[in-house]
Amino acid sequence: MQITTAVNGEFLEMRVVGRLDNEWSAHLSKALDEAIRQGSHSIVMDLNEVEYLSSAGIGALVRAHKQFQAIHGFFGIGTAAPQVAEVIRLTGLAKMLLCDPEKLPRSAARFQGTVMPEFRFAALGGMLFEVYDISPEATLTAQLIGNPDRLAHATYSRQQCQAFAFPATSFGLGQGAFGSDFADSANRFGEFLAVGGSAAQLPTNGTGKPDYQLGTGDFVPSVQTLYGLRCEGDFALQHRFEPHDPSERISFSKLVEQSLNLSKSNFAGMVFLAETVGLVGAALRRSPAIQDEGSANKFAHPEVRRWLSFSPERVFPHSLALIVGVAARGAPTQQGRLASLLRPLGPQSVISGHFHAAVFSYRPFKKRKLNLNETVTTLFESEDLQGVLHLLHDDRPIIGCGESEFVRGACWISPVATVRQEGA
């Protein structure tokens, strides 16, 4: 089922598409409650694309009518599919629920008005989504920095290091460090991410404690970068997500796939803020800028044990994860320059991507639409930054722990329209 809302004068128009049965009546009630919390006391329903209405659905409509009566508001069904209208008439509820749009104030009668939906609800892949259009036509420009293929052989030198600023209008990730130049950063290069005018990085100098830069005033976070990705532009939409069944958990690969579906895109940049069940990922133990005489491939066994820290089970449970990355549907080679950065999100997944997560101590965050920059700033200012890691899917036979899982959260997403290359 999908629910779309649009403000039209003093009324909120709410369109429902799909089946209004016992499974989805609670979803409709939640959408109506959300509308009331946002200040809408007059609602006209459009059920013209409802395929089936059960007694549970009728119950939800009657409860809504009584709820709006109690607050001296208005609730009615303006248009309905023939089979739906017939069920309502047969149950004797037509006078209560059905209203004539022609007799409503003009502002409520124009169901075809060109107004921007404030929010809509969708159910996809066992998840419920509350979707807000921010700038529907917006796209991102993705800039590939350096050469990710050098990482396996740890062959980065001064020539491959570039300083990149990450203002609040951008987000990104990669291998980098906070420092004045390459020499100052050489023994600390590790995973980083940047978003909302802030940046977090996990140094590889043995401290194990992540560091961060918070943009304030004229100060803009800057990262000495060996390789990475920087995206610039506006987000097209934001969605809030949770499982349809509260006892279930949301796997990261499915969350990314459905986020792509909501954005109607095959290639997009994403930022997530999510409550964790646990994360699966990896982080460098050693800086790839320090020359080493070990094996040629640092990620081959047994050398990988010296170079990579990998979570043998889900880590950071009951925390908040700020996740930054890009995802694409189909073969990574279709993404041109970014192909070297993308990996399948799971053994059976049709989605490939690259995501880094900064982990914070848990705090509840506001419901409904969120301001990304304000939310990120609040996290860095008030919560403990516990870690930074590259999210992976552990598909090893028997001992593999799978992928990261979440309880609920929010996502900002926009299609990637242009890819540029910076350096080698």
C-alpha positions as CSV (number, residue, x, y, z in Angstrom):
1,M,0.0,0.0,0.0
2,Q,1.1,3.6,-0.7
3,I,-0.2,6.8,0.9
4,T,0.4,10.2,-0.6
5,T,-0.6,13.5,1.0
6,A,-0.9,17.0,-0.4
7,V,-2.0,20.2,1.2
8,N,-4.8,22.0,-0.8
9,G,-6.0,25.1,1.0
10,E,-7.3,24.3,4.5
11,F,-7.6,20.6,3.7
12,L,-5.1,17.8,3.5
13,E,-5.8,15.4,0.6
14,M,-4.7,11.8,1.3
15,R,-4.6,9.3,-1.6
16,V,-4.4,5.6,-0.8
17,V,-3.2,3.0,-3.4
18,G,-3.4,-0.8,-2.9
19,R,-5.4,-3.0,-0.5
20,L,-6.9,-1.6,2.7
21,D,-7.1,-4.9,4.6
22,N,-6.2,-6.0,8.2
23,E,-2.5,-5.9,7.3
24,W,-2.5,-2.3,6.2
25,S,-5.3,-0.7,8.2
26,A,-2.8,0.0,11.1
27,H,-0.6,1.7,8.5
28,L,-3.4,4.0,7.4
29,S,-4.2,4.8,11.1
30,K,-0.5,5.7,11.6
31,A,-0.6,8.0,8.6
32,L,-3.7,9.7,9.9
33,D,-2.1,10.1,13.4
34,E,1.0,11.6,11.8
35,A,-1.2,14.1,9.8
36,I,-2.9,15.2,13.0
37,R,0.5,15.7,14.8
38,Q,1.6,17.9,11.9
39,G,-1.5,20.1,12.5
40,S,-4.0,18.8,9.8
41,H,-7.5,18.8,11.3
42,S,-9.4,18.5,8.0
43,I,-8.7,15.5,5.7
44,V,-10.4,14.3,2.5
45,M,-9.5,10.7,1.4
46,D,-9.1,9.6,-2.2
47,L,-9.7,5.8,-2.3
48,N,-10.0,5.7,-6.1
49,E,-7.0,3.3,-6.4
50,V,-7.9,1.0,-3.5
51,E,-8.4,-2.5,-4.8
52,Y,-10.0,-4.0,-1.8
53,L,-11.6,-2.8,1.4
54,S,-12.0,-5.2,4.3
55,S,-13.9,-4.9,7.6
56,A,-10.6,-4.0,9.3
57,G,-10.1,-1.2,6.7
58,I,-13.7,0.1,7.4
59,G,-12.9,0.0,11.1
60,A,-9.9,2.2,10.5
61,L,-12.0,4.7,8.6
62,V,-14.7,4.8,11.2
63,R,-12.2,5.3,14.0
64,A,-10.6,8.2,12.0
65,H,-14.0,9.8,11.5
66,K,-14.7,9.7,15.3
67,Q,-11.1,10.9,16.0
68,F,-11.6,14.0,13.8
69,Q,-15.0,14.7,15.2
70,A,-13.5,14.7,18.7
71,I,-11.1,17.5,17.7
72,H,-13.9,19.4,15.8
73,G,-12.2,18.6,12.5
74,F,-13.4,17.1,9.3
75,F,-12.8,13.6,7.8
76,G,-14.5,12.2,4.7
77,I,-14.0,10.1,1.6
78,G,-14.2,12.3,-1.5
79,T,-13.7,9.7,-4.2
80,A,-13.6,5.9,-4.1
81,A,-13.3,3.0,-6.5
82,P,-16.7,1.5,-7.3
83,Q,-16.1,-1.7,-5.3
84,V,-15.0,0.3,-2.3
85,A,-17.9,2.7,-2.4
86,E,-20.3,-0.3,-2.7
87,V,-18.8,-1.9,0.4
88,I,-19.3,1.3,2.3
89,R,-22.9,1.7,1.2
90,L,-23.7,-2.0,2.1
91,T,-22.4,-1.5,5.6
92,G,-24.6,1.5,6.1
93,L,-21.7,3.9,6.6
94,A,-22.1,6.0,3.4
95,K,-23.7,9.0,5.2
96,M,-20.8,9.0,7.8
97,L,-17.9,8.4,5.5
98,L,-18.7,9.5,1.9
99,C,-18.7,13.2,1.1
100,D,-19.4,15.1,-2.1
101,P,-16.3,17.0,-3.3
102,E,-18.5,19.5,-5.1
103,K,-20.1,20.5,-1.8
104,L,-16.8,21.0,0.0
105,P,-15.0,24.4,0.1
106,R,-13.3,25.0,-3.3
107,S,-9.9,24.5,-1.8
108,A,-10.8,20.9,-0.8
109,A,-12.6,19.9,-4.0
110,R,-9.7,20.2,-6.4
111,F,-8.1,16.8,-6.1
112,Q,-6.1,17.3,-9.3
113,G,-4.4,20.5,-8.0
114,T,-0.7,20.8,-8.7
115,V,0.6,20.9,-5.1
116,M,3.8,19.3,-3.8
117,P,3.2,16.4,-1.5
118,E,4.5,17.1,2.0
119,F,5.0,13.4,2.8
120,R,3.8,10.0,1.6
121,F,3.9,6.5,3.0
122,A,5.0,3.4,1.3
123,A,5.4,-0.3,2.1
124,L,8.2,-2.1,0.3
125,G,10.2,-5.3,1.0
126,G,8.8,-5.8,4.6
127,M,9.5,-2.1,5.5
128,L,7.4,0.9,6.1
129,F,8.6,4.2,4.7
130,E,7.6,7.8,5.4
131,V,8.9,9.8,2.5
132,Y,9.5,13.5,2.2
133,D,10.3,15.2,-1.1
134,I,13.1,17.7,-0.5
135,S,14.1,18.7,-4.0
136,P,12.7,16.1,-6.4
137,E,14.8,17.2,-9.5
138,A,18.1,17.4,-7.6
139,T,21.1,15.3,-8.6
140,L,24.6,14.8,-7.3
141,T,28.0,15.2,-8.9
142,A,30.4,12.4,-7.7
143,Q,34.1,13.0,-7.7
144,L,36.4,10.0,-7.5
145,I,39.6,10.9,-5.7
146,G,42.8,9.0,-6.4
147,N,43.1,5.3,-7.2
148,P,41.5,2.7,-4.8
149,D,43.4,-0.2,-6.5
150,R,46.6,0.9,-4.8
151,L,45.2,0.0,-1.4
152,A,45.9,-3.7,-1.7
153,H,49.6,-3.1,-2.3
154,A,50.0,-0.1,0.1
155,T,51.8,1.9,-2.6
156,Y,50.6,5.4,-1.6
157,S,53.1,8.2,-1.5
158,R,53.2,12.0,-1.3
159,Q,52.2,12.2,-5.0
160,Q,48.9,10.4,-4.3
161,C,47.9,12.5,-1.3
162,Q,45.5,15.5,-1.8
163,A,43.8,17.7,0.7
164,F,40.1,18.0,0.3
165,A,37.6,20.2,2.1
166,F,34.1,18.9,2.9
167,P,31.7,21.8,3.4
168,A,28.1,21.2,4.5
169,T,27.0,21.0,0.9
170,S,29.0,17.8,0.3
171,F,29.6,14.4,1.7
172,G,32.2,11.7,1.1
173,L,34.4,8.8,2.3
174,G,37.7,7.2,1.7
175,Q,41.1,6.6,3.2
176,G,42.5,9.7,4.7
177,A,43.8,11.5,7.8
178,F,43.6,14.9,9.6
179,G,46.9,16.7,9.2
180,S,48.8,19.6,7.6
181,D,50.3,17.5,4.8
182,F,51.3,13.9,3.8
183,A,54.3,13.7,6.1
184,D,52.3,14.8,9.1
185,S,49.6,12.2,8.3
186,A,51.6,9.3,7.0
187,N,51.2,7.0,10.0
188,R,47.5,7.8,10.6
189,F,45.8,7.2,7.3
190,G,42.6,5.1,7.7
191,E,38.8,5.1,7.1
192,F,37.0,8.5,7.1
193,L,33.6,9.9,6.2
194,A,32.4,13.4,6.0
195,V,28.8,14.8,6.0
196,G,26.8,17.7,7.2
197,G,29.9,19.9,7.6
198,S,31.6,17.4,9.9
199,A,34.2,14.6,9.3
200,A,35.2,11.5,11.3
201,Q,38.4,9.4,10.9
202,L,39.9,6.3,12.4
203,P,43.7,6.8,12.8
204,T,45.9,3.7,12.3
205,N,48.7,4.8,14.7
206,G,47.5,2.3,17.3
207,T,45.3,4.6,19.5
208,G,42.1,2.9,18.2
209,K,40.2,6.2,19.1
210,P,38.5,7.9,16.2
211,D,39.0,11.7,15.7
212,Y,36.7,14.3,14.2
213,Q,36.4,17.8,12.8
214,L,33.3,19.8,13.3
215,G,32.6,22.7,10.9
216,T,31.9,25.9,12.9
217,G,32.0,29.5,11.7
218,D,34.4,29.8,8.8
219,F,36.2,26.5,9.6
220,V,35.5,23.7,7.1
221,P,36.7,20.1,7.7
222,S,39.6,19.1,5.5
223,V,41.0,15.6,5.0
224,Q,44.4,14.6,3.6
225,T,43.1,12.0,1.2
226,L,44.8,9.0,-0.5
227,Y,41.6,7.9,-2.3
228,G,37.9,8.4,-1.8
229,L,34.7,9.9,-3.1
230,R,33.2,13.3,-2.7
231,C,29.6,14.1,-3.7
232,E,28.2,17.6,-4.1
233,G,24.6,18.7,-4.6
234,D,21.2,18.6,-3.0
235,F,19.3,15.6,-1.8
236,A,16.1,14.8,-3.7
237,L,14.3,13.1,-0.9
238,Q,14.4,11.9,2.7
239,H,12.7,8.9,4.1
240,R,12.1,7.4,7.6
241,F,12.1,3.6,7.7
242,E,11.1,0.8,10.1
243,P,10.2,-2.9,9.7
244,H,6.6,-3.7,9.0
245,D,6.8,-6.3,11.8
246,P,8.3,-4.7,14.9
247,S,10.0,-8.0,15.8
248,E,11.9,-8.1,12.6
249,R,15.2,-6.4,11.8
250,I,16.3,-4.5,8.6
251,S,19.3,-5.8,6.7
252,F,21.6,-3.2,5.2
253,S,21.5,-4.6,1.6
254,K,17.7,-4.6,1.5
255,L,17.5,-1.1,3.0
256,V,19.8,0.2,0.3
257,E,17.9,-1.6,-2.4
258,Q,14.5,-0.2,-1.3
259,S,16.1,3.2,-0.9
260,L,17.1,3.1,-4.6
261,N,13.6,2.0,-5.5
262,L,12.1,5.0,-3.6
263,S,14.4,7.4,-5.4
264,K,13.6,5.8,-8.8
265,S,17.3,5.6,-9.5
266,N,19.8,3.0,-10.3
267,F,22.8,5.0,-9.0
268,A,22.6,7.2,-6.0
269,G,24.4,8.8,-3.1
270,M,23.0,8.1,0.4
271,V,23.3,9.2,4.0
272,F,21.7,7.1,6.7
273,L,21.2,7.7,10.4
274,A,20.0,4.4,12.0
275,E,19.6,2.6,15.3
276,T,21.8,-0.5,15.1
277,V,21.2,-4.1,16.0
278,G,24.9,-4.6,15.1
279,L,27.4,-3.7,12.4
280,V,29.6,-5.9,10.3
281,G,32.7,-4.2,8.8
282,A,36.4,-3.7,8.6
283,A,39.0,-1.1,9.3
284,L,42.7,-0.8,8.5
285,R,45.3,-1.6,11.2
286,R,48.2,0.0,9.4
287,S,48.5,3.1,7.3
288,P,48.8,2.3,3.5
289,A,51.3,5.2,3.3
290,I,53.9,3.3,5.3
291,Q,56.2,1.2,3.1
292,D,56.3,-2.5,4.1
293,E,58.3,-5.4,2.9
294,G,55.6,-8.0,3.4
295,S,53.7,-9.8,0.6
296,A,52.7,-7.9,-2.5
297,N,49.0,-8.2,-1.7
298,K,48.3,-6.9,1.8
299,F,44.8,-8.5,1.9
300,A,46.0,-12.0,1.0
301,H,46.3,-14.6,3.8
302,P,48.1,-14.5,6.2
303,E,49.3,-10.9,5.6
304,V,45.7,-9.6,5.9
305,R,45.8,-10.2,9.7
306,R,48.4,-7.5,10.1
307,W,46.6,-5.0,7.9
308,L,42.9,-5.4,8.4
309,S,40.7,-5.5,11.5
310,F,37.5,-7.4,10.7
311,S,34.5,-7.9,12.9
312,P,34.0,-11.6,13.5
313,E,30.5,-10.9,14.8
314,R,28.1,-7.9,14.8
315,V,29.6,-5.0,16.7
316,F,28.3,-1.7,18.2
317,P,24.8,-3.0,19.1
318,H,22.2,-0.5,20.3
319,S,24.1,2.5,18.9
320,L,23.5,5.2,16.3
321,A,25.3,4.8,13.0
322,L,25.9,7.7,10.6
323,I,26.5,6.0,7.2
324,V,27.7,7.6,4.0
325,G,28.1,6.1,0.6
326,V,27.0,5.4,-2.9
327,A,25.0,2.4,-4.4
328,A,24.3,1.2,-7.8
329,R,22.0,-1.4,-9.3
330,G,23.5,-3.8,-11.8
331,A,27.2,-4.6,-12.6
332,P,29.7,-2.2,-11.1
333,T,31.4,-1.8,-14.5
334,Q,28.3,0.1,-15.7
335,Q,29.3,3.0,-13.3
336,G,32.5,3.9,-15.3
337,R,35.1,5.6,-13.1
338,L,33.5,4.6,-9.9
339,A,33.5,0.8,-10.7
340,S,36.7,0.3,-8.8
341,L,35.1,1.6,-5.6
342,L,31.9,-0.5,-5.7
343,R,31.5,-4.0,-4.3
344,P,28.3,-6.3,-4.1
345,L,26.4,-5.7,-0.9
346,G,25.8,-9.4,-0.5
347,P,26.3,-12.7,-2.4
348,Q,22.8,-12.6,-3.8
349,S,22.4,-8.8,-4.0
350,V,21.9,-7.0,-7.3
351,I,23.2,-3.9,-5.6
352,S,26.8,-2.8,-5.3
353,G,28.1,0.0,-3.2
354,H,30.7,1.5,-0.9
355,F,29.7,2.7,2.6
356,H,31.5,4.0,5.7
357,A,29.9,4.3,9.1
358,A,30.6,6.5,12.1
359,V,29.2,5.0,15.3
360,F,27.9,7.1,18.2
361,S,26.4,6.4,21.6
362,Y,22.7,6.0,21.3
363,R,20.3,8.9,21.5
364,P,16.7,9.1,20.3
365,F,16.2,11.5,17.4
366,K,13.2,13.5,16.5
367,K,10.3,12.0,14.5
368,R,9.2,13.1,11.1
369,K,11.4,15.2,8.7
370,L,14.9,15.9,9.9
371,N,17.4,18.6,9.0
372,L,20.6,16.6,8.1
373,N,23.2,19.3,9.0
374,E,21.6,20.1,12.3
375,T,21.2,16.4,13.2
376,V,24.8,15.6,12.4
377,T,26.1,18.6,14.3
378,T,24.1,17.5,17.4
379,L,25.5,14.0,17.2
380,F,29.1,15.2,17.2
381,E,28.5,17.8,19.9
382,S,26.6,15.7,22.3
383,E,27.4,12.0,21.8
384,D,30.5,9.8,22.0
385,L,32.1,8.9,18.7
386,Q,32.9,5.3,19.2
387,G,34.3,4.0,15.9
388,V,34.6,4.4,12.1
389,L,34.4,1.3,9.8
390,H,33.8,0.2,6.2
391,L,30.6,-1.8,6.1
392,L,30.9,-5.2,4.5
393,H,28.9,-8.4,4.1
394,D,30.6,-11.4,5.8
395,D,29.5,-14.3,3.6
396,R,32.1,-16.8,4.8
397,P,30.7,-20.4,5.0
398,I,29.5,-21.4,8.5
399,I,31.5,-18.7,10.4
400,G,30.3,-15.7,8.5
401,C,28.1,-13.2,10.5
402,G,26.2,-11.8,7.5
403,E,25.6,-8.1,7.3
404,S,24.7,-5.0,9.4
405,E,21.2,-4.8,10.7
406,F,19.1,-1.9,12.0
407,V,15.9,-1.2,13.9
408,R,14.8,2.1,12.3
409,G,16.2,5.3,11.0
410,A,16.3,8.0,8.3
411,C,17.9,8.3,4.9
412,W,18.8,11.2,2.6
413,I,19.2,10.2,-1.0
414,S,19.8,11.7,-4.5
415,P,20.6,10.2,-7.9
416,V,24.2,10.6,-9.1
417,A,24.1,12.3,-12.5
418,T,27.8,13.1,-13.1
419,V,31.1,11.4,-12.2
420,R,34.5,13.2,-12.3
421,Q,38.0,11.9,-11.7
422,E,40.5,13.7,-9.6
423,G,44.1,12.5,-9.5
424,A,45.5,9.0,-9.8
